Amino acid sequence: MAHAYTPGLRVTKSTILRKERRLPLPGEVIVKVGDRVEAEDIVARTHLPGNVKSVNVANKLSLPPSDVAACMTKKVGNPVEKDEVIAQTKTFFGLFTPTCVSPIKGTIESISKITGQVLVREMPIPVEMRAYIDGQVIEILPDEGVVVESGTAFIQGIFGIGGESGGEIKVLVSNPSEILEESLIDSSCKDKLLVGGSLVTEPALKKAVSVGAKGIVVGGLNAKDLKNILGYDIGVAITGSEKVGVTLVITEGFGGISMASRTFDLLKSREGEKASINGATQIRAGVIRPEVIIPLAEQGSVKKEKTAQKNVGMTSGHVVRIIREPNFGMLGEVLELPAELEVMESETKVRVLRARLLKTGEEVTIPRANVEIIES
């Protein structure tokens, strides 16, 4: 068989990346095609509707619901301040005037003659969409957002938590098998993207948060430490909205696994440069991978990729990561993709590949389902 289709992660020194930046609701795009933008620049903005607060005016003024509208001092659409009178009525000979006030600042949304309740909507919540990566605006999505294009180094991880962030890359370990310990993190890590080796410990994660680090990229993480940090099991839902104080990208998997040399070397070679990071992960349908994006200094040096690139799958020469024991986490170069099914130790017949382990040079036979491509 000439090739096989299998999932993969991208680790590349140079590629053209396009990012859609869309607002959650229609709004205003404030840049134009051709503009150069920085990751922190706002490219579009909108307002989310505020929450609604119900005020039982009929009950507060001891009125039948049908009389509430006549007692309102504010009409539908009128702005109101917190504790401002919105309804009042007079009692016998006008000796005193019961009133009803708004519990929030906002706008009168509706007045019900059936229930006697008034709905007050809080002020709209401003939402700003940032570029996320340094690059050029190549397309405007009317009332929705933009597409930003950039020449970048690009690294995808296995799993992550935390949303979009960015900062200067700071490598804290000397080799990809070294553990990122608490003692390696100090005040110089503030606003930095920290790079570790095989594992980040729970105390190190907490120290990174306390000093104000923006992100951590590391080979592995213990599942127990993750639960302790989050306070709950992560489950299978999409990640990225966690409020832990730092964005985390795991490149290899759970447990102590040395970061792939090509990933570590790429990050090491770009130390001191600005990068964007996002821990959002979705394993099921509509796969989303956590990522690290490092803009290239020479944007014009990267050849533009074809927008519709044919996926030829895995072929001889591809580098793959083994994702099952034995040899879990190791990288290998595909030597052969036999067409025939082979019987494994479990006595099942599966399609296999033959690969040379990059670390030891050993040639092994592996079920194709037990590897993923490292795309470059």
C-alpha positions as CSV (number, residue, x, y, z in Angstrom):
1,M,0.0,0.0,0.0
2,A,1.5,3.4,-1.0
3,H,-0.1,5.4,1.8
4,A,-2.4,5.3,4.8
5,Y,-4.7,7.8,6.4
6,T,-4.0,8.5,10.1
7,P,-4.4,11.4,12.5
8,G,-1.5,13.6,13.0
9,L,0.0,16.6,14.7
10,R,1.9,19.4,13.0
11,V,5.3,20.6,14.1
12,T,6.8,22.8,11.4
13,K,9.5,25.5,11.3
14,S,7.8,27.5,8.5
15,T,4.3,27.6,7.2
16,I,1.6,30.0,6.1
17,L,-1.2,30.1,8.8
18,R,-4.6,31.6,8.4
19,K,-6.8,32.3,11.4
20,E,-10.5,33.3,11.3
21,R,-11.3,35.8,14.0
22,R,-15.1,35.8,14.4
23,L,-17.4,37.7,16.9
24,P,-20.0,35.7,18.8
25,L,-22.6,38.2,17.5
26,P,-22.7,40.6,14.5
27,G,-20.7,43.7,15.2
28,E,-18.2,46.2,13.8
29,V,-15.0,45.3,12.0
30,I,-12.4,48.0,12.6
31,V,-9.6,47.0,10.3
32,K,-9.3,46.6,6.5
33,V,-7.8,44.2,4.0
34,G,-4.0,44.7,3.9
35,D,-3.6,46.1,7.4
36,R,-0.7,44.7,9.4
37,V,-1.9,43.7,12.9
38,E,-0.2,42.6,16.1
39,A,-1.5,39.7,18.2
40,E,-2.9,42.2,20.8
41,D,-4.6,44.5,18.3
42,I,-8.4,44.6,18.3
43,V,-9.8,43.7,14.9
44,A,-13.6,43.7,15.6
45,R,-16.0,44.5,18.5
46,T,-19.6,44.0,19.4
47,H,-21.9,44.1,22.5
48,L,-23.6,41.1,24.1
49,P,-27.1,41.7,25.6
50,G,-27.0,42.2,29.3
51,N,-28.8,39.9,31.8
52,V,-32.5,40.5,32.5
53,K,-33.8,41.3,36.0
54,S,-37.5,40.9,36.8
55,V,-39.3,43.4,39.1
56,N,-42.7,42.5,40.4
57,V,-44.2,46.0,40.4
58,A,-47.8,44.8,41.0
59,N,-46.7,43.1,44.2
60,K,-44.5,46.0,45.4
61,L,-47.3,48.6,44.9
62,S,-50.2,46.3,45.8
63,L,-51.8,46.9,42.4
64,P,-53.7,44.6,40.0
65,P,-51.4,43.7,37.1
66,S,-53.6,45.6,34.6
67,D,-52.9,48.9,36.5
68,V,-49.1,48.7,36.4
69,A,-48.6,50.3,33.0
70,A,-50.5,53.5,34.1
71,C,-48.2,53.8,37.2
72,M,-44.9,53.5,35.3
73,T,-42.7,56.6,35.3
74,K,-40.5,54.8,32.7
75,K,-41.5,53.4,29.4
76,V,-40.2,50.5,27.4
77,G,-36.8,51.4,26.0
78,N,-36.1,54.1,28.6
79,P,-32.7,53.9,30.3
80,V,-32.7,53.7,34.1
81,E,-30.2,54.0,36.9
82,K,-29.8,51.7,39.9
83,D,-32.4,52.6,42.6
84,E,-34.1,55.1,40.2
85,V,-38.0,55.2,40.5
86,I,-39.6,53.3,37.7
87,A,-43.2,53.2,39.0
88,Q,-45.3,55.0,41.7
89,T,-48.8,55.4,42.9
90,K,-50.7,57.7,45.3
91,T,-52.8,56.6,48.2
92,F,-55.7,58.3,50.1
93,F,-55.6,62.1,49.4
94,G,-52.0,61.8,48.2
95,L,-50.7,61.8,51.7
96,F,-47.8,59.4,50.8
97,T,-46.6,57.9,47.5
98,P,-45.4,54.3,47.4
99,T,-42.6,53.8,44.8
100,C,-40.8,51.0,43.0
101,V,-37.2,51.3,42.0
102,S,-34.9,49.5,39.5
103,P,-32.5,47.1,41.1
104,I,-29.9,47.6,38.4
105,K,-28.7,50.1,35.8
106,G,-30.1,49.2,32.4
107,T,-33.1,49.6,30.1
108,I,-36.8,48.8,30.5
109,E,-37.3,45.7,28.4
110,S,-41.0,45.0,28.8
111,I,-44.1,45.8,31.0
112,S,-46.6,43.0,31.5
113,K,-50.3,43.7,32.0
114,I,-50.8,40.0,32.7
115,T,-48.3,39.4,35.5
116,G,-47.6,42.9,36.6
117,Q,-43.9,42.4,36.2
118,V,-41.4,44.7,34.6
119,L,-38.2,43.4,32.9
120,V,-35.1,45.5,33.2
121,R,-32.1,44.5,31.0
122,E,-28.6,45.2,32.2
123,M,-26.2,47.4,30.1
124,P,-24.7,45.6,27.1
125,I,-21.4,43.8,27.6
126,P,-18.6,44.9,25.3
127,V,-16.8,42.2,23.5
128,E,-13.5,42.8,21.6
129,M,-11.9,40.3,19.2
130,R,-8.1,40.5,19.1
131,A,-6.0,39.4,16.1
132,Y,-4.3,36.6,18.3
133,I,-1.3,36.3,15.9
134,D,0.9,38.9,14.2
135,G,0.1,39.0,10.5
136,Q,-1.8,40.7,7.7
137,V,-5.6,41.0,7.3
138,I,-6.4,39.2,4.0
139,E,-10.2,39.0,4.2
140,I,-13.0,40.8,5.9
141,L,-16.0,38.8,7.1
142,P,-18.7,41.5,7.0
143,D,-20.1,42.3,10.5
144,E,-18.4,39.2,11.9
145,G,-14.6,39.4,11.8
146,V,-11.5,38.9,9.7
147,V,-9.0,36.4,8.4
148,V,-5.4,37.0,9.5
149,E,-2.5,35.4,7.6
150,S,1.0,35.0,8.9
151,G,4.2,33.2,8.2
152,T,4.9,31.2,11.3
153,A,6.5,28.3,13.1
154,F,3.6,26.1,14.2
155,I,3.4,23.4,16.9
156,Q,0.3,21.4,17.8
157,G,0.0,19.6,21.2
158,I,-1.9,16.6,22.4
159,F,-3.9,18.3,25.2
160,G,-4.2,21.7,26.8
161,I,-6.2,23.9,29.1
162,G,-6.7,27.7,29.2
163,G,-7.6,30.1,26.4
164,E,-5.7,32.3,24.0
165,S,-2.6,34.1,25.4
166,G,0.9,35.1,24.3
167,G,4.3,36.2,25.5
168,E,8.0,35.8,25.0
169,I,9.4,32.2,24.9
170,K,11.6,31.3,27.9
171,V,13.2,27.8,28.0
172,L,13.7,26.6,31.6
173,V,15.3,23.2,31.0
174,S,18.5,22.0,29.3
175,N,17.0,19.0,27.5
176,P,13.6,17.5,26.6
177,S,13.7,14.9,29.3
178,E,14.2,17.3,32.2
179,I,11.3,17.9,34.6
180,L,10.0,21.4,35.0
181,E,10.3,21.9,38.8
182,E,9.1,24.7,41.0
183,S,12.6,25.8,41.7
184,L,13.2,26.7,38.1
185,I,10.4,29.4,38.1
186,D,11.0,32.9,39.5
187,S,9.9,36.5,39.0
188,S,11.8,36.6,35.6
189,C,9.0,34.3,34.2
190,K,6.3,37.0,34.5
191,D,4.5,37.4,31.2
192,K,6.6,34.6,29.6
193,L,5.7,31.3,27.8
194,L,7.7,28.7,29.7
195,V,9.1,25.7,28.0
196,G,9.8,22.5,30.1
197,G,10.8,19.0,29.2
198,S,9.2,15.7,30.1
199,L,6.8,16.8,32.9
200,V,5.5,19.8,34.8
201,T,4.8,19.3,38.5
202,E,1.8,20.6,40.3
203,P,3.9,23.0,42.5
204,A,5.6,24.3,39.4
205,L,2.2,25.0,37.8
206,K,1.0,26.9,40.9
207,K,4.3,28.8,41.0
208,A,3.9,29.8,37.3
209,V,0.5,31.2,38.1
210,S,1.7,33.1,41.2
211,V,4.6,34.9,39.2
212,G,2.3,35.8,36.3
213,A,3.5,33.5,33.6
214,K,1.3,33.5,30.4
215,G,1.7,29.9,29.4
216,I,3.6,26.6,29.7
217,V,4.6,24.1,27.0
218,V,5.8,20.8,28.2
219,G,5.9,17.1,27.2
220,G,3.6,15.6,29.9
221,L,1.4,16.2,33.0
222,N,0.1,13.8,35.6
223,A,-3.7,13.4,35.5
224,K,-3.9,13.6,39.3
225,D,-2.1,17.0,39.2
226,L,-4.5,18.3,36.6
227,K,-7.5,17.3,38.7
228,N,-6.0,19.0,41.7
229,I,-5.4,22.2,39.8
230,L,-8.9,22.3,38.2
231,G,-10.8,20.9,41.2
232,Y,-12.7,18.4,39.0
233,D,-12.2,15.7,36.3
234,I,-11.8,17.3,32.9
235,G,-14.1,14.8,31.1
236,V,-14.4,14.7,27.3
237,A,-15.8,18.2,26.6
238,I,-13.9,20.9,24.9
239,T,-11.3,22.7,27.0
240,G,-10.0,26.2,26.8
241,S,-12.4,28.1,29.1
242,E,-10.6,27.1,32.4
243,K,-9.7,29.9,34.7
244,V,-6.5,28.6,36.2
245,G,-4.3,31.6,35.6
246,V,-2.1,30.1,32.9
247,T,-2.5,28.4,29.5
248,L,-1.0,24.9,29.3
249,V,-0.1,22.9,26.2
250,I,1.1,19.3,26.6
251,T,2.9,18.0,23.5
252,E,3.2,14.3,24.2
253,G,0.6,13.0,26.7
254,F,-0.2,12.2,30.3
255,G,2.6,11.2,32.6
256,G,6.3,11.9,32.3
257,I,7.1,11.8,28.6
258,S,10.1,13.5,27.1
259,M,9.2,16.2,24.7
260,A,9.9,15.2,21.1
261,S,13.4,16.5,20.1
262,R,12.2,18.3,17.0
263,T,9.6,20.2,19.1
264,F,12.0,21.1,21.9
265,D,14.7,22.1,19.4
266,L,12.3,24.3,17.5
267,L,11.2,26.1,20.7
268,K,14.8,26.4,21.9
269,S,15.8,28.0,18.6
270,R,13.1,30.6,19.0
271,E,13.8,31.5,22.6
272,G,13.3,35.2,23.4
273,E,10.8,35.6,20.5
274,K,7.1,36.4,20.8
275,A,4.6,33.6,20.5
276,S,0.8,33.0,20.7
277,I,-0.6,30.0,22.6
278,N,-4.1,28.4,23.0
279,G,-4.9,25.4,25.1
280,A,-8.3,24.7,23.6
281,T,-8.7,21.0,22.9
282,Q,-11.5,18.8,21.5
283,I,-10.8,15.1,21.0
284,R,-14.1,14.0,19.5
285,A,-15.8,15.1,16.3
286,G,-14.5,18.5,15.1
287,V,-11.0,17.9,16.5
288,I,-9.3,21.0,18.0
289,R,-5.7,20.8,18.9
290,P,-3.8,23.1,21.4
291,E,-1.2,25.1,19.6
292,V,1.9,27.4,19.8
293,I,2.3,29.9,17.0
294,I,5.6,31.8,16.5
295,P,5.6,34.5,13.8
296,L,8.5,34.5,11.5
297,A,10.6,37.6,11.2
298,E,10.8,37.4,7.4
299,Q,7.1,37.1,6.5
300,G,7.9,37.2,2.7
301,S,10.3,34.2,2.9
302,V,7.5,31.7,3.3
303,K,6.0,30.3,0.2
304,K,2.2,30.5,0.2
305,E,0.5,27.1,0.6
306,K,-2.2,25.9,-1.7
307,T,-5.6,26.6,-0.1
308,A,-6.9,23.1,-1.0
309,Q,-3.9,20.8,-0.4
310,K,-4.5,17.1,-1.1
311,N,-4.1,14.9,2.0
312,V,-1.9,12.0,0.8
313,G,-1.9,10.5,4.3
314,M,1.1,8.6,5.7
315,T,3.8,7.4,3.4
316,S,7.3,5.9,3.7
317,G,9.6,8.5,5.2
318,H,6.9,10.1,7.4
319,V,7.8,10.6,11.1
320,V,5.3,9.2,13.5
321,R,4.7,9.1,17.2
322,I,3.8,5.8,18.9
323,I,0.7,6.3,21.1
324,R,0.5,2.8,22.7
325,E,2.8,0.5,24.7
326,P,5.4,-0.7,24.1
327,N,7.5,2.3,23.0
328,F,4.8,4.7,24.0
329,G,5.8,8.4,23.2
330,M,8.7,7.4,20.9
331,L,9.2,8.8,17.4
332,G,10.0,6.7,14.4
333,E,10.4,7.0,10.7
334,V,8.1,4.9,8.5
335,L,10.0,2.4,6.4
336,E,7.2,0.3,4.9
337,L,3.4,0.0,4.8
338,P,2.6,-3.6,4.0
339,A,-0.7,-4.2,2.3
340,E,-1.3,-7.6,4.0
341,L,-2.9,-8.0,7.4
342,E,-0.6,-9.4,10.1
343,V,-1.5,-11.4,13.2
344,M,-0.5,-9.6,16.4
345,E,0.1,-11.1,19.9
346,S,-3.6,-10.6,20.7
347,E,-4.3,-12.9,17.7
348,T,-6.1,-10.1,15.9
349,K,-5.3,-9.4,12.3
350,V,-4.5,-5.7,11.7
351,R,-2.7,-3.5,9.2
352,V,0.7,-2.6,10.4
353,L,3.7,-0.4,9.5
354,R,7.4,-1.0,9.9
355,A,9.4,1.9,11.4
356,R,12.9,2.8,12.6
357,L,12.9,4.3,16.1
358,L,14.7,7.6,15.9
359,K,16.2,7.3,19.4
360,T,17.6,3.8,19.2
361,G,17.7,2.9,15.5
362,E,15.7,-0.3,16.3
363,E,13.2,-1.5,13.6
364,V,9.8,-2.3,14.9
365,T,6.4,-3.5,13.5
366,I,3.4,-1.4,14.8
367,P,-0.3,-1.5,14.2
368,R,-1.2,1.6,12.2
369,A,-3.9,2.5,14.7
370,N,-1.1,2.9,17.3
371,V,0.7,5.8,15.7
372,E,0.0,9.4,14.7
373,I,1.8,11.4,12.1
374,I,4.1,14.3,13.0
375,E,3.4,16.6,10.1
376,S,6.0,19.1,9.0
